[in-house]
């Protein structure tokens, strides 16, 4: 890793702690300067704006997130087992305050280009690609009925993103309720895919 990347990661880590403590809108570049120990000029050497720091931070988080889910999926697992593991992982990670932070950013962003960059980041690192591969595996081995795997992965993403967003905005963040809803949803989803 280049020295420049190490410094960017260090700034992004400090920014993450600021954003998590004060929210996106409550964090200034001055807060990030103080937390990182890097001068304002040093920050601007690596990033043009607070938005760019946020984008880099989210890209880094998404990359780690994707690597972690891939490490939990065994090549020997059935497609059904992989989708169940994926849902367990999503429930576990739903408690991460980063989800709420991204939602706050998206809701408050007036700059369409920044908004689109976040959406593109999420799409590029999306679980959708992993889900499509898993569904194709299930189709090829006869576990799932022949269908449009890409469309099925979009449905999967919409269902589980929706469940997690609703849970994150609820007053009572009961993880057991989220787990129950997610398990019911994956059961219904898998019944629709099943080739039985």
Helices and strands as residue ranges (DSSP letters): H 3-22, H 29-36, H 40-46, H 50-72, H 79-93, H 97-108, H 112-124, H 127-140, H 149-168, H 175-193
